[in-house]
Amino acid sequence: MFESLKEILVNKLKVTPEQITLEATFEDIELDSLAVVELSLVLETELGVSVSDDELLETHTVGEMVELIESRSARV
């Protein structure tokens, strides 16, 4: 799931690939709240995973975001 998320961040949200690590925070990868809303929508359309922007904002690192997305995709 990390690679899928990384691909979305790079291709859709224009994050530099080198910035994306499991320990990276939103600030590290320069995601603002508007970008998080967009990420939520892209996760739904690209991966079929429903995660709200509020839930994404509750995570602190890319690794936590991956765990959240994996937990949601497991339910499908």
HTML snippet that shows the backbone in 3Dmol.js (N, CA, C, O; Angstrom):
<script src="https://3Dmol.org/build/3Dmol-min.js"></script>
<div id="view" style="width:600px;height:400px;position:relative"></div>
<script>
const pdb = `
ATOM      1  N   MET A   1       0.827  -1.203   0.000  1.00  0.00           N
ATOM      2  CA  MET A   1       0.000   0.000   0.000  1.00  0.00           C
ATOM      3  C   MET A   1       0.867   1.261   0.000  1.00  0.00           C
ATOM      4  O   MET A   1       0.481   2.289  -0.556  1.00  0.00           O
ATOM      5  N   PHE A   2       2.054   1.170   0.635  1.00  0.00           N
ATOM      6  CA  PHE A   2       2.940   2.336   0.667  1.00  0.00           C
ATOM      7  C   PHE A   2       3.263   2.802  -0.750  1.00  0.00           C
ATOM      8  O   PHE A   2       3.212   3.995  -1.046  1.00  0.00           O
ATOM      9  N   GLU A   3       3.595   1.848  -1.623  1.00  0.00           N
ATOM     10  CA  GLU A   3       3.960   2.222  -2.990  1.00  0.00           C
ATOM     11  C   GLU A   3       2.783   2.851  -3.735  1.00  0.00           C
ATOM     12  O   GLU A   3       2.967   3.795  -4.504  1.00  0.00           O
ATOM     13  N   SER A   4       1.582   2.333  -3.508  1.00  0.00           N
ATOM     14  CA  SER A   4       0.388   2.909  -4.149  1.00  0.00           C
ATOM     15  C   SER A   4       0.159   4.336  -3.673  1.00  0.00           C
ATOM     16  O   SER A   4      -0.119   5.233  -4.470  1.00  0.00           O
ATOM     17  N   LEU A   5       0.280   4.536  -2.355  1.00  0.00           N
ATOM     18  CA  LEU A   5       0.102   5.877  -1.801  1.00  0.00           C
ATOM     19  C   LEU A   5       1.183   6.814  -2.324  1.00  0.00           C
ATOM     20  O   LEU A   5       0.903   7.958  -2.681  1.00  0.00           O
ATOM     21  N   LYS A   6       2.403   6.330  -2.365  1.00  0.00           N
ATOM     22  CA  LYS A   6       3.520   7.151  -2.860  1.00  0.00           C
ATOM     23  C   LYS A   6       3.272   7.573  -4.311  1.00  0.00           C
ATOM     24  O   LYS A   6       3.498   8.725  -4.681  1.00  0.00           O
ATOM     25  N   GLU A   7       2.806   6.627  -5.123  1.00  0.00           N
ATOM     26  CA  GLU A   7       2.523   6.923  -6.530  1.00  0.00           C
ATOM     27  C   GLU A   7       1.448   8.007  -6.657  1.00  0.00           C
ATOM     28  O   GLU A   7       1.564   8.912  -7.483  1.00  0.00           O
ATOM     29  N   ILE A   8       0.405   7.905  -5.832  1.00  0.00           N
ATOM     30  CA  ILE A   8      -0.656   8.921  -5.851  1.00  0.00           C
ATOM     31  C   ILE A   8      -0.103  10.272  -5.421  1.00  0.00           C
ATOM     32  O   ILE A   8      -0.387  11.289  -6.054  1.00  0.00           O
ATOM     33  N   LEU A   9       0.680  10.289  -4.354  1.00  0.00           N
ATOM     34  CA  LEU A   9       1.249  11.549  -3.860  1.00  0.00           C
ATOM     35  C   LEU A   9       2.142  12.199  -4.909  1.00  0.00           C
ATOM     36  O   LEU A   9       2.117  13.418  -5.080  1.00  0.00           O
ATOM     37  N   VAL A  10       2.917  11.401  -5.601  1.00  0.00           N
ATOM     38  CA  VAL A  10       3.836  11.938  -6.614  1.00  0.00           C
ATOM     39  C   VAL A  10       3.084  12.385  -7.862  1.00  0.00           C
ATOM     40  O   VAL A  10       3.279  13.502  -8.341  1.00  0.00           O
ATOM     41  N   ASN A  11       2.223  11.513  -8.387  1.00  0.00           N
ATOM     42  CA  ASN A  11       1.575  11.788  -9.674  1.00  0.00           C
ATOM     43  C   ASN A  11       0.388  12.742  -9.588  1.00  0.00           C
ATOM     44  O   ASN A  11       0.167  13.540 -10.499  1.00  0.00           O
ATOM     45  N   LYS A  12      -0.368  12.667  -8.511  1.00  0.00           N
ATOM     46  CA  LYS A  12      -1.572  13.498  -8.409  1.00  0.00           C
ATOM     47  C   LYS A  12      -1.349  14.778  -7.607  1.00  0.00           C
ATOM     48  O   LYS A  12      -1.922  15.823  -7.917  1.00  0.00           O
ATOM     49  N   LEU A  13      -0.510  14.687  -6.572  1.00  0.00           N
ATOM     50  CA  LEU A  13      -0.340  15.840  -5.687  1.00  0.00           C
ATOM     51  C   LEU A  13       1.042  16.491  -5.810  1.00  0.00           C
ATOM     52  O   LEU A  13       1.364  17.433  -5.085  1.00  0.00           O
ATOM     53  N   LYS A  14       1.845  15.978  -6.733  1.00  0.00           N
ATOM     54  CA  LYS A  14       3.137  16.591  -7.085  1.00  0.00           C
ATOM     55  C   LYS A  14       4.120  16.676  -5.908  1.00  0.00           C
ATOM     56  O   LYS A  14       4.861  17.649  -5.772  1.00  0.00           O
ATOM     57  N   VAL A  15       4.108  15.633  -5.060  1.00  0.00           N
ATOM     58  CA  VAL A  15       5.078  15.554  -3.965  1.00  0.00           C
ATOM     59  C   VAL A  15       6.354  14.955  -4.531  1.00  0.00           C
ATOM     60  O   VAL A  15       6.293  14.034  -5.345  1.00  0.00           O
ATOM     61  N   THR A  16       7.508  15.461  -4.115  1.00  0.00           N
ATOM     62  CA  THR A  16       8.795  14.938  -4.548  1.00  0.00           C
ATOM     63  C   THR A  16       8.984  13.537  -3.968  1.00  0.00           C
ATOM     64  O   THR A  16       8.854  13.354  -2.758  1.00  0.00           O
ATOM     65  N   PRO A  17       9.289  12.539  -4.811  1.00  0.00           N
ATOM     66  CA  PRO A  17       9.386  11.157  -4.330  1.00  0.00           C
ATOM     67  C   PRO A  17      10.354  10.970  -3.155  1.00  0.00           C
ATOM     68  O   PRO A  17      10.101  10.165  -2.258  1.00  0.00           O
ATOM     69  N   GLU A  18      11.445  11.707  -3.167  1.00  0.00           N
ATOM     70  CA  GLU A  18      12.447  11.570  -2.107  1.00  0.00           C
ATOM     71  C   GLU A  18      11.914  11.999  -0.737  1.00  0.00           C
ATOM     72  O   GLU A  18      12.438  11.576   0.293  1.00  0.00           O
ATOM     73  N   GLN A  19      10.887  12.827  -0.724  1.00  0.00           N
ATOM     74  CA  GLN A  19      10.309  13.311   0.535  1.00  0.00           C
ATOM     75  C   GLN A  19       9.442  12.261   1.209  1.00  0.00           C
ATOM     76  O   GLN A  19       9.195  12.339   2.413  1.00  0.00           O
ATOM     77  N   ILE A  20       8.982  11.287   0.449  1.00  0.00           N
ATOM     78  CA  ILE A  20       7.984  10.339   0.960  1.00  0.00           C
ATOM     79  C   ILE A  20       8.658   9.139   1.622  1.00  0.00           C
ATOM     80  O   ILE A  20       9.227   8.274   0.956  1.00  0.00           O
ATOM     81  N   THR A  21       8.577   9.115   2.945  1.00  0.00           N
ATOM     82  CA  THR A  21       9.039   7.973   3.721  1.00  0.00           C
ATOM     83  C   THR A  21       7.931   7.629   4.710  1.00  0.00           C
ATOM     84  O   THR A  21       6.998   8.411   4.896  1.00  0.00           O
ATOM     85  N   LEU A  22       8.028   6.479   5.336  1.00  0.00           N
ATOM     86  CA  LEU A  22       7.005   6.092   6.310  1.00  0.00           C
ATOM     87  C   LEU A  22       6.985   7.040   7.498  1.00  0.00           C
ATOM     88  O   LEU A  22       5.950   7.197   8.146  1.00  0.00           O
ATOM     89  N   GLU A  23       8.124   7.679   7.793  1.00  0.00           N
ATOM     90  CA  GLU A  23       8.230   8.584   8.941  1.00  0.00           C
ATOM     91  C   GLU A  23       7.866  10.017   8.605  1.00  0.00           C
ATOM     92  O   GLU A  23       7.753  10.852   9.502  1.00  0.00           O
ATOM     93  N   ALA A  24       7.680  10.319   7.316  1.00  0.00           N
ATOM     94  CA  ALA A  24       7.410  11.700   6.885  1.00  0.00           C
ATOM     95  C   ALA A  24       6.058  12.191   7.402  1.00  0.00           C
ATOM     96  O   ALA A  24       5.069  11.458   7.390  1.00  0.00           O
ATOM     97  N   THR A  25       6.036  13.441   7.853  1.00  0.00           N
ATOM     98  CA  THR A  25       4.788  14.071   8.304  1.00  0.00           C
ATOM     99  C   THR A  25       4.170  14.845   7.135  1.00  0.00           C
ATOM    100  O   THR A  25       4.777  14.972   6.072  1.00  0.00           O
ATOM    101  N   PHE A  26       2.952  15.360   7.349  1.00  0.00           N
ATOM    102  CA  PHE A  26       2.324  16.202   6.322  1.00  0.00           C
ATOM    103  C   PHE A  26       3.204  17.398   5.994  1.00  0.00           C
ATOM    104  O   PHE A  26       3.318  17.802   4.837  1.00  0.00           O
ATOM    105  N   GLU A  27       3.823  17.959   7.027  1.00  0.00           N
ATOM    106  CA  GLU A  27       4.697  19.116   6.816  1.00  0.00           C
ATOM    107  C   GLU A  27       5.912  18.721   5.973  1.00  0.00           C
ATOM    108  O   GLU A  27       6.338  19.474   5.098  1.00  0.00           O
ATOM    109  N   ASP A  28       6.467  17.534   6.243  1.00  0.00           N
ATOM    110  CA  ASP A  28       7.640  17.065   5.491  1.00  0.00           C
ATOM    111  C   ASP A  28       7.341  16.944   4.003  1.00  0.00           C
ATOM    112  O   ASP A  28       8.176  17.278   3.162  1.00  0.00           O
ATOM    113  N   ILE A  29       6.137  16.461   3.687  1.00  0.00           N
ATOM    114  CA  ILE A  29       5.796  16.274   2.273  1.00  0.00           C
ATOM    115  C   ILE A  29       4.963  17.433   1.726  1.00  0.00           C
ATOM    116  O   ILE A  29       4.464  17.389   0.601  1.00  0.00           O
ATOM    117  N   GLU A  30       4.829  18.470   2.552  1.00  0.00           N
ATOM    118  CA  GLU A  30       4.197  19.724   2.144  1.00  0.00           C
ATOM    119  C   GLU A  30       2.749  19.549   1.689  1.00  0.00           C
ATOM    120  O   GLU A  30       2.335  20.093   0.665  1.00  0.00           O
ATOM    121  N   LEU A  31       1.979  18.772   2.478  1.00  0.00           N
ATOM    122  CA  LEU A  31       0.549  18.608   2.203  1.00  0.00           C
ATOM    123  C   LEU A  31      -0.243  19.527   3.112  1.00  0.00           C
ATOM    124  O   LEU A  31      -0.143  19.436   4.335  1.00  0.00           O
ATOM    125  N   ASP A  32      -1.029  20.410   2.520  1.00  0.00           N
ATOM    126  CA  ASP A  32      -1.908  21.247   3.331  1.00  0.00           C
ATOM    127  C   ASP A  32      -3.282  20.589   3.401  1.00  0.00           C
ATOM    128  O   ASP A  32      -3.502  19.536   2.803  1.00  0.00           O
ATOM    129  N   SER A  33      -4.193  21.203   4.122  1.00  0.00           N
ATOM    130  CA  SER A  33      -5.505  20.579   4.328  1.00  0.00           C
ATOM    131  C   SER A  33      -6.273  20.405   3.018  1.00  0.00           C
ATOM    132  O   SER A  33      -7.026  19.442   2.873  1.00  0.00           O
ATOM    133  N   LEU A  34      -6.099  21.308   2.075  1.00  0.00           N
ATOM    134  CA  LEU A  34      -6.767  21.181   0.783  1.00  0.00           C
ATOM    135  C   LEU A  34      -6.228  19.968   0.015  1.00  0.00           C
ATOM    136  O   LEU A  34      -6.991  19.244  -0.624  1.00  0.00           O
ATOM    137  N   ALA A  35      -4.927  19.755   0.082  1.00  0.00           N
ATOM    138  CA  ALA A  35      -4.318  18.600  -0.574  1.00  0.00           C
ATOM    139  C   ALA A  35      -4.799  17.305   0.063  1.00  0.00           C
ATOM    140  O   ALA A  35      -4.956  16.296  -0.623  1.00  0.00           O
ATOM    141  N   VAL A  36      -5.035  17.327   1.369  1.00  0.00           N
ATOM    142  CA  VAL A  36      -5.536  16.138   2.068  1.00  0.00           C
ATOM    143  C   VAL A  36      -6.959  15.812   1.606  1.00  0.00           C
ATOM    144  O   VAL A  36      -7.309  14.640   1.465  1.00  0.00           O
ATOM    145  N   VAL A  37      -7.773  16.829   1.373  1.00  0.00           N
ATOM    146  CA  VAL A  37      -9.119  16.619   0.835  1.00  0.00           C
ATOM    147  C   VAL A  37      -9.014  15.964  -0.544  1.00  0.00           C
ATOM    148  O   VAL A  37      -9.732  15.012  -0.850  1.00  0.00           O
ATOM    149  N   GLU A  38      -8.119  16.485  -1.357  1.00  0.00           N
ATOM    150  CA  GLU A  38      -7.914  15.917  -2.696  1.00  0.00           C
ATOM    151  C   GLU A  38      -7.424  14.466  -2.589  1.00  0.00           C
ATOM    152  O   GLU A  38      -7.868  13.600  -3.343  1.00  0.00           O
ATOM    153  N   LEU A  39      -6.515  14.210  -1.656  1.00  0.00           N
ATOM    154  CA  LEU A  39      -6.003  12.855  -1.461  1.00  0.00           C
ATOM    155  C   LEU A  39      -7.137  11.898  -1.088  1.00  0.00           C
ATOM    156  O   LEU A  39      -7.195  10.776  -1.591  1.00  0.00           O
ATOM    157  N   SER A  40      -8.016  12.329  -0.230  1.00  0.00           N
ATOM    158  CA  SER A  40      -9.160  11.518   0.170  1.00  0.00           C
ATOM    159  C   SER A  40     -10.000  11.131  -1.049  1.00  0.00           C
ATOM    160  O   SER A  40     -10.415   9.980  -1.178  1.00  0.00           O
ATOM    161  N   LEU A  41     -10.245  12.078  -1.927  1.00  0.00           N
ATOM    162  CA  LEU A  41     -11.033  11.826  -3.139  1.00  0.00           C
ATOM    163  C   LEU A  41     -10.303  10.886  -4.099  1.00  0.00           C
ATOM    164  O   LEU A  41     -10.916  10.008  -4.706  1.00  0.00           O
ATOM    165  N   VAL A  42      -9.001  11.077  -4.229  1.00  0.00           N
ATOM    166  CA  VAL A  42      -8.204  10.236  -5.126  1.00  0.00           C
ATOM    167  C   VAL A  42      -8.138   8.797  -4.606  1.00  0.00           C
ATOM    168  O   VAL A  42      -8.193   7.853  -5.394  1.00  0.00           O
ATOM    169  N   LEU A  43      -8.023   8.625  -3.292  1.00  0.00           N
ATOM    170  CA  LEU A  43      -8.001   7.276  -2.715  1.00  0.00           C
ATOM    171  C   LEU A  43      -9.299   6.543  -3.040  1.00  0.00           C
ATOM    172  O   LEU A  43      -9.293   5.346  -3.326  1.00  0.00           O
ATOM    173  N   GLU A  44     -10.402   7.271  -2.992  1.00  0.00           N
ATOM    174  CA  GLU A  44     -11.706   6.678  -3.297  1.00  0.00           C
ATOM    175  C   GLU A  44     -11.781   6.260  -4.765  1.00  0.00           C
ATOM    176  O   GLU A  44     -12.208   5.148  -5.076  1.00  0.00           O
ATOM    177  N   THR A  45     -11.368   7.150  -5.663  1.00  0.00           N
ATOM    178  CA  THR A  45     -11.502   6.850  -7.094  1.00  0.00           C
ATOM    179  C   THR A  45     -10.441   5.873  -7.590  1.00  0.00           C
ATOM    180  O   THR A  45     -10.743   4.995  -8.398  1.00  0.00           O
ATOM    181  N   GLU A  46      -9.207   6.011  -7.119  1.00  0.00           N
ATOM    182  CA  GLU A  46      -8.106   5.179  -7.623  1.00  0.00           C
ATOM    183  C   GLU A  46      -8.057   3.802  -6.961  1.00  0.00           C
ATOM    184  O   GLU A  46      -7.821   2.794  -7.627  1.00  0.00           O
ATOM    185  N   LEU A  47      -8.282   3.765  -5.646  1.00  0.00           N
ATOM    186  CA  LEU A  47      -8.121   2.512  -4.901  1.00  0.00           C
ATOM    187  C   LEU A  47      -9.427   1.954  -4.363  1.00  0.00           C
ATOM    188  O   LEU A  47      -9.467   0.834  -3.855  1.00  0.00           O
ATOM    189  N   GLY A  48     -10.500   2.740  -4.475  1.00  0.00           N
ATOM    190  CA  GLY A  48     -11.778   2.294  -3.951  1.00  0.00           C
ATOM    191  C   GLY A  48     -11.817   2.232  -2.438  1.00  0.00           C
ATOM    192  O   GLY A  48     -12.587   1.468  -1.856  1.00  0.00           O
ATOM    193  N   VAL A  49     -10.965   3.057  -1.792  1.00  0.00           N
ATOM    194  CA  VAL A  49     -10.879   3.074  -0.331  1.00  0.00           C
ATOM    195  C   VAL A  49     -11.489   4.370   0.176  1.00  0.00           C
ATOM    196  O   VAL A  49     -11.077   5.460  -0.222  1.00  0.00           O
ATOM    197  N   SER A  50     -12.470   4.243   1.053  1.00  0.00           N
ATOM    198  CA  SER A  50     -13.154   5.415   1.583  1.00  0.00           C
ATOM    199  C   SER A  50     -12.531   5.840   2.910  1.00  0.00           C
ATOM    200  O   SER A  50     -12.738   5.203   3.942  1.00  0.00           O
ATOM    201  N   VAL A  51     -11.765   6.928   2.862  1.00  0.00           N
ATOM    202  CA  VAL A  51     -11.147   7.511   4.050  1.00  0.00           C
ATOM    203  C   VAL A  51     -11.414   9.005   3.983  1.00  0.00           C
ATOM    204  O   VAL A  51     -11.068   9.654   2.996  1.00  0.00           O
ATOM    205  N   SER A  52     -12.028   9.555   5.024  1.00  0.00           N
ATOM    206  CA  SER A  52     -12.330  10.992   4.987  1.00  0.00           C
ATOM    207  C   SER A  52     -11.064  11.815   5.213  1.00  0.00           C
ATOM    208  O   SER A  52     -10.070  11.334   5.757  1.00  0.00           O
ATOM    209  N   ASP A  53     -11.137  13.066   4.778  1.00  0.00           N
ATOM    210  CA  ASP A  53     -10.002  13.960   4.985  1.00  0.00           C
ATOM    211  C   ASP A  53      -9.749  14.164   6.479  1.00  0.00           C
ATOM    212  O   ASP A  53      -8.599  14.288   6.899  1.00  0.00           O
ATOM    213  N   ASP A  54     -10.812  14.199   7.283  1.00  0.00           N
ATOM    214  CA  ASP A  54     -10.632  14.351   8.735  1.00  0.00           C
ATOM    215  C   ASP A  54      -9.850  13.176   9.311  1.00  0.00           C
ATOM    216  O   ASP A  54      -8.984  13.358  10.166  1.00  0.00           O
ATOM    217  N   GLU A  55     -10.158  11.976   8.839  1.00  0.00           N
ATOM    218  CA  GLU A  55      -9.432  10.794   9.312  1.00  0.00           C
ATOM    219  C   GLU A  55      -7.966  10.855   8.894  1.00  0.00           C
ATOM    220  O   GLU A  55      -7.077  10.508   9.671  1.00  0.00           O
ATOM    221  N   LEU A  56      -7.724  11.293   7.678  1.00  0.00           N
ATOM    222  CA  LEU A  56      -6.341  11.424   7.214  1.00  0.00           C
ATOM    223  C   LEU A  56      -5.589  12.462   8.048  1.00  0.00           C
ATOM    224  O   LEU A  56      -4.418  12.272   8.378  1.00  0.00           O
ATOM    225  N   LEU A  57      -6.262  13.551   8.381  1.00  0.00           N
ATOM    226  CA  LEU A  57      -5.615  14.604   9.171  1.00  0.00           C
ATOM    227  C   LEU A  57      -5.289  14.144  10.594  1.00  0.00           C
ATOM    228  O   LEU A  57      -4.423  14.724  11.248  1.00  0.00           O
ATOM    229  N   GLU A  58      -5.978  13.110  11.072  1.00  0.00           N
ATOM    230  CA  GLU A  58      -5.688  12.577  12.404  1.00  0.00           C
ATOM    231  C   GLU A  58      -4.410  11.749  12.426  1.00  0.00           C
ATOM    232  O   GLU A  58      -3.853  11.492  13.493  1.00  0.00           O
ATOM    233  N   THR A  59      -3.945  11.332  11.257  1.00  0.00           N
ATOM    234  CA  THR A  59      -2.677  10.600  11.203  1.00  0.00           C
ATOM    235  C   THR A  59      -1.535  11.604  11.255  1.00  0.00           C
ATOM    236  O   THR A  59      -1.695  12.767  10.884  1.00  0.00           O
ATOM    237  N   HIS A  60      -0.383  11.139  11.720  1.00  0.00           N
ATOM    238  CA  HIS A  60       0.747  12.066  11.878  1.00  0.00           C
ATOM    239  C   HIS A  60       1.881  11.807  10.901  1.00  0.00           C
ATOM    240  O   HIS A  60       2.706  12.684  10.648  1.00  0.00           O
ATOM    241  N   THR A  61       1.918  10.600  10.355  1.00  0.00           N
ATOM    242  CA  THR A  61       2.993  10.254   9.416  1.00  0.00           C
ATOM    243  C   THR A  61       2.411   9.513   8.217  1.00  0.00           C
ATOM    244  O   THR A  61       1.263   9.069   8.236  1.00  0.00           O
ATOM    245  N   VAL A  62       3.219   9.391   7.188  1.00  0.00           N
ATOM    246  CA  VAL A  62       2.808   8.622   6.013  1.00  0.00           C
ATOM    247  C   VAL A  62       2.560   7.169   6.420  1.00  0.00           C
ATOM    248  O   VAL A  62       1.639   6.532   5.908  1.00  0.00           O
ATOM    249  N   GLY A  63       3.367   6.647   7.330  1.00  0.00           N
ATOM    250  CA  GLY A  63       3.183   5.276   7.801  1.00  0.00           C
ATOM    251  C   GLY A  63       1.828   5.068   8.455  1.00  0.00           C
ATOM    252  O   GLY A  63       1.174   4.051   8.225  1.00  0.00           O
ATOM    253  N   GLU A  64       1.404   6.026   9.269  1.00  0.00           N
ATOM    254  CA  GLU A  64       0.080   5.934   9.903  1.00  0.00           C
ATOM    255  C   GLU A  64      -1.024   6.027   8.850  1.00  0.00           C
ATOM    256  O   GLU A  64      -2.062   5.375   8.964  1.00  0.00           O
ATOM    257  N   MET A  65      -0.788   6.838   7.835  1.00  0.00           N
ATOM    258  CA  MET A  65      -1.749   6.969   6.747  1.00  0.00           C
ATOM    259  C   MET A  65      -1.880   5.629   6.011  1.00  0.00           C
ATOM    260  O   MET A  65      -2.984   5.203   5.671  1.00  0.00           O
ATOM    261  N   VAL A  66      -0.749   4.978   5.772  1.00  0.00           N
ATOM    262  CA  VAL A  66      -0.752   3.667   5.113  1.00  0.00           C
ATOM    263  C   VAL A  66      -1.535   2.656   5.953  1.00  0.00           C
ATOM    264  O   VAL A  66      -2.337   1.893   5.415  1.00  0.00           O
ATOM    265  N   GLU A  67      -1.307   2.648   7.264  1.00  0.00           N
ATOM    266  CA  GLU A  67      -2.030   1.725   8.152  1.00  0.00           C
ATOM    267  C   GLU A  67      -3.538   1.962   8.091  1.00  0.00           C
ATOM    268  O   GLU A  67      -4.320   1.013   8.039  1.00  0.00           O
ATOM    269  N   LEU A  68      -3.938   3.228   8.097  1.00  0.00           N
ATOM    270  CA  LEU A  68      -5.359   3.575   8.019  1.00  0.00           C
ATOM    271  C   LEU A  68      -5.960   3.079   6.704  1.00  0.00           C
ATOM    272  O   LEU A  68      -7.030   2.471   6.696  1.00  0.00           O
ATOM    273  N   ILE A  69      -5.277   3.338   5.611  1.00  0.00           N
ATOM    274  CA  ILE A  69      -5.771   2.929   4.290  1.00  0.00           C
ATOM    275  C   ILE A  69      -5.846   1.407   4.207  1.00  0.00           C
ATOM    276  O   ILE A  69      -6.812   0.860   3.675  1.00  0.00           O
ATOM    277  N   GLU A  70      -4.824   0.720   4.736  1.00  0.00           N
ATOM    278  CA  GLU A  70      -4.830  -0.745   4.720  1.00  0.00           C
ATOM    279  C   GLU A  70      -5.988  -1.296   5.544  1.00  0.00           C
ATOM    280  O   GLU A  70      -6.615  -2.279   5.151  1.00  0.00           O
ATOM    281  N   SER A  71      -6.277  -0.667   6.692  1.00  0.00           N
ATOM    282  CA  SER A  71      -7.371  -1.157   7.533  1.00  0.00           C
ATOM    283  C   SER A  71      -8.706  -0.979   6.816  1.00  0.00           C
ATOM    284  O   SER A  71      -9.607  -1.805   6.962  1.00  0.00           O
ATOM    285  N   ARG A  72      -8.833   0.093   6.047  1.00  0.00           N
ATOM    286  CA  ARG A  72     -10.075   0.340   5.297  1.00  0.00           C
ATOM    287  C   ARG A  72     -10.191  -0.595   4.108  1.00  0.00           C
ATOM    288  O   ARG A  72     -11.280  -1.090   3.817  1.00  0.00           O
ATOM    289  N   SER A  73      -9.091  -0.844   3.419  1.00  0.00           N
ATOM    290  CA  SER A  73      -9.168  -1.706   2.246  1.00  0.00           C
ATOM    291  C   SER A  73      -9.401  -3.153   2.647  1.00  0.00           C
ATOM    292  O   SER A  73      -9.919  -3.931   1.846  1.00  0.00           O
ATOM    293  N   ALA A  74      -9.036  -3.530   3.850  1.00  0.00           N
ATOM    294  CA  ALA A  74      -9.259  -4.893   4.336  1.00  0.00           C
ATOM    295  C   ALA A  74     -10.741  -5.157   4.561  1.00  0.00           C
ATOM    296  O   ALA A  74     -11.188  -6.302   4.490  1.00  0.00           O
ATOM    297  N   ARG A  75     -11.510  -4.095   4.833  1.00  0.00           N
ATOM    298  CA  ARG A  75     -12.942  -4.236   5.101  1.00  0.00           C
ATOM    299  C   ARG A  75     -13.752  -4.469   3.843  1.00  0.00           C
ATOM    300  O   ARG A  75     -14.869  -4.982   3.909  1.00  0.00           O
ATOM    301  N   VAL A  76     -13.208  -4.103   2.712  1.00  0.00           N
ATOM    302  CA  VAL A  76     -13.966  -4.157   1.456  1.00  0.00           C
ATOM    303  C   VAL A  76     -14.167  -5.587   0.993  1.00  0.00           C
ATOM    304  O   VAL A  76     -14.784  -5.818  -0.047  1.00  0.00           O
TER     305      VAL A  76
END
`;
const viewer = $3Dmol.createViewer("view");
viewer.addModel(pdb, "pdb");
viewer.setStyle({}, {cartoon: {color: "spectrum"}});
viewer.zoomTo();
viewer.render();
</script>
